[in-house]
Amino acid sequence: MTARQQKVPAIFGPRVRRERERHGWSMRELSIKADVSIATVHGAENGKDPALSSAIALAAALGLSLGTLLAEPECARCDGKPPAGFICSACGREGAT
């Protein structure tokens, strides 16, 4: 397994969580929309490497491409998207309002 492959769950999980919360959905709501189990959503958000079919389903339910969820982060701290009203101390980006 390459170093990049080992980082996938660490990149994918936080992005899934952030996008789910941005939509205002619970894990259960996302699991229903993606037609995957709550355990799959929970596992993905907490660093477990999901099956490819589950990763694709989660991305589609969130209205994103799988590539977007897997892209290297722009900033290790805020992933290039700090929360609204905040400024990332690592990269200086301001969160969109």
N, C-alpha and C positions, 0 to 999 in steps of 0.2 A: 504494500500500500504506500502510495506516495505521500509526501507531506501535505500536498494540496488536498488529497482525498481525506486525510485525517482531519483537516480543518472544516470540511463540509458541514457536519452536524453543528459545529460551533457557530457557523455563519447562518445556516438555514434556520435553526431553532429560534434564535432571538428575532429574526426577521418575521417568521410566522407569527410569533407572539405579538410583536409590534403592530403588524398589519391587522391581526385579529382584534386587538384592542382599539386600533384606529377605527375599525368598523363598528365597535361597540358590541362585539359578539362574545358570548361565553365559549368555552371549549366545546360544550355540547352543541351550540348553534353552528360552529364551524364544522364539527364532525358530521352533522346532518347535511349541511350544504355541500361538503366534500364527499359524502357517502363513505366515510371511514369511521372507525371506532373512536370513542373519546380517548381510549388508551393510546391510539396512534397519534392523536393531536398532542396529548400530554407528553408522550415519549419524544416526539419531534421537537417540541418546544423546550424540552429539557436535555437535549443533546444526544438522543438516541437516533441512529441513522435509519430513516424510514425506507421502506421499499420504494422503488422508483415509481410505481403506479400510485402509491399514496402521496408521494412528493408532488407528482403532477396534479393529482386531484386537489390537494391543498392549495397549490398555486392557482389553479383554475378557479376554485371557490373564492379566493381572495382577489381575483381579477388581475393576476400578475402572471408573467411568464416564469417558468422554472429557472431560466437563466437569470432573471432579475433577483430571485431569491438566493441564487448560488454565487452571484458575482462577488469578487473580492471587495471587502469594505473599503470605503474611501477614507475612513478614519477608524482606528481601532477602538476608540472610546464611544463615539456617537453614530458610527456607520454612515456619516455624512448627512444625517437627518436628526439633529437634536430636537427635543420636544418643543412645542410652541412656547415662546416666552423665555427660553433658556439659551445660553451661549455655551458652546462646548469649550471646556478649558484646554482641551488638547489641540483642536484645529481652529477654534475661534469662530466657527459657523454659528449663525443665529437660527433658532428654530422658527419655522413659518408660523404665522398666526392664522 
